[in-house]
Amino acid sequence: MAEKTKEAARADVGDFQRSIGALREEVGKVIVGNREIIDGVLTCMLAGSHALLEGVPGLGKTMLVRTVAEALDLQFSRIQFTPDMMPADIIGTTLIEEGAGGQRNFSFRKGPLFANIVLADEVNRATPKTQSALLEAMQEHRVTIARQSHTLEQPFFVLATQNPLESEGTYPLPEAQLDRFFFKLHVAFPGREELNAILERTTGAETPTVSPVLNRPRILEMQRLVREVPASKHVQDYVVRLLQATHPTVDDSLDTVKRFVKFGASPRGAQALLLAAKIRALFEGRFAPSIEDVRASALPALRHRVLLNFEGEAEGIKTDDVLTSILKHLPESSK
């Protein structure tokens, strides 16, 4: 964006804002409330990354993802993970087919992972082997079958859900694999007004429908615009200091961090913070991110990247509480 004229940049930001507004409006026909979660999912999409949605059953996590997919003119697939699912069930497999002349050839049959939007439902029910196959595709944007690599079409992003209540028959994602998710979003229980609106939409004779408002070229164009947004030096430095403040080994970190945190966030966390701040600025029609944009993105970007120690878990400390304390005490500028 720095190389563009001010008028061209303003026009791009205006188009971006209108596209997001149309997308929000279309999703809002079906989904009640959850504006923060919807914006979080869209942020992950525009950053070219992935989101992990966590919440108790029945809160509409799957419906939210499906509705976002319907509002985008992209190929969508859903994978319902179970403990008996194998990597080939999601990636695909190579078959031997016999031709007309009796010749046998190898043919690759693509699995449900070959889509632009993949809903990985209850990802923590899959075995580590299947989880690894999914997460490799998330990181590399390609899969390897029988020593042959197959590239996944862009855009490609995974929206995974998991239920935090049930632990029997589940395989919690390791911290190294959680780090590959751009955001971890907590889906909260709706309030009274939202519950009434949900009942009115879901128990009546008419079912709301969603139409596509954005296509693949437009989404790729919006992803490129995000990368062109400039970030000032003091905002970037705030991101770095915020990341460092999550590490208990840093000398000036808070006593809360030194007492309850085992490992702080990785450099991927800083990348997620800055990209999310740029996208939030574009959402609001601004040319560059502010420190407030970084603060607003801190919890979903870092909550799954900060690992509490045994004392923190024993005392029931929440990662969000630690991050909120860091945000409260971290100055906007370094001395």
Beta strands, then each sheet from edge to edge (+ up, - down):
strand 1: 51-54
strand 2: 72-73
strand 3: 76-80
strand 4: 92-98
strand 5: 104-110
strand 6: 117-121
strand 7: 142-145
strand 8: 148-151
strand 9: 157-162
strand 10: 183-186
strand 11: 214-215
strand 12: 261-263
strand 13: 307-308
sheet 1: 3+ 6+ 9+ 1+ 10+
sheet 2: 2+ 11+
sheet 3: 4+ 5-
sheet 4: 7+ 8-
sheet 5: 12+ 13-
end
